[in-house]
Amino acid sequence: MTKQQAAVAALLPCPAVILTAAAGERRDAMTATAFFVSEVPPLLSVSVAGHHLTNELIDESGEFVVNLATPEQFEMVRQLGSTHGRDLDKFEEFGVATELSERVGAPRIAGSYASLECKVVGSHPAATYRVYTAEVLAYVVDTERSPLLWHRGRFFSMGGQVG
Ligand SMILES: Cc1cc2nc3c(=O)[nH]c(=O)nc-3n(C[C@H](O)[C@H](O)[C@H](O)COP(=O)(O)O)c2cc1C
């Protein structure tokens, strides 16, 4: 991919999320982003590179959690986005605090703005990624916190309301 092509994708402002996935004894957490698909039913999509452990665990379990990160979790977001679950247990290595999910096997990340427990309803390959469409089965939100955003390779907190 040329630098110019990569720069186009980076123009989209995105939520910085942490995907958690688990199958049997195995689990992983990776930084990603997520996109709105439908309000009713509540559907979203995520795109996961084909070689990631997270991808394998989602395919095996058909589930994952989208944890919307906060500005306070910025360091963890960088750590989980630059290391691989096939090499180390990221939860142990970075002291990631988790909570049990209500409807899925993958854990929630404690301290997130929101955790959306998802069941895969469809997937398809796109370039070197697999795009998952998923239904949100349950969620928790902490309205005292705010989401972390990612834009043009940099992280931002939410600005003020304009409308
Ligand atoms: C802000 C940010 C967003 C990212 N978004 C994605 C994404 O949407 N899909 C993806 O496959 N990787 C994404 N990555 C890269 C993965 O988080 C990274 O490759 C990670 O090491 C994969 O972990 P794993 O091998 O344990 O699954 C992102 C990284 C950062 C820092």
The ligand as a Gaussian input file, in Angstrom:
#p B3LYP/6-31G(d) Opt

LIG

0 1
 C       -5.600000       2.978000      17.076000
 C       -5.412000       1.602000      16.480000
 C       -6.428000       1.047000      15.733000
 C       -6.280000      -0.220000      15.179000
 N       -7.314000      -0.748000      14.448000
 C       -7.203000      -2.007000      13.952000
 C       -8.304000      -2.588000      13.268000
 O       -9.393000      -1.986000      13.116000
 N       -8.147000      -3.860000      12.770000
 C       -6.966000      -4.558000      12.915000
 O       -6.878000      -5.695000      12.450000
 N       -5.910000      -4.026000      13.591000
 C       -6.010000      -2.776000      14.118000
 N       -4.974000      -2.228000      14.812000
 C       -3.730000      -3.019000      14.972000
 C       -3.872000      -4.120000      16.027000
 O       -4.370000      -3.602000      17.251000
 C       -2.476000      -4.753000      16.285000
 O       -1.993000      -5.329000      15.093000
 C       -2.478000      -5.759000      17.422000
 O       -1.126000      -6.004000      17.738000
 C       -3.181000      -7.085000      17.110000
 O       -3.222000      -7.871000      18.262000
 P       -3.358000      -9.470000      18.237000
 O       -2.263000      -9.994000      17.329000
 O       -3.164000      -9.892000      19.675000
 O       -4.736000      -9.825000      17.756000
 C       -5.082000      -0.961000      15.384000
 C       -4.052000      -0.394000      16.158000
 C       -4.212000       0.874000      16.704000
 C       -3.105000       1.444000      17.553000

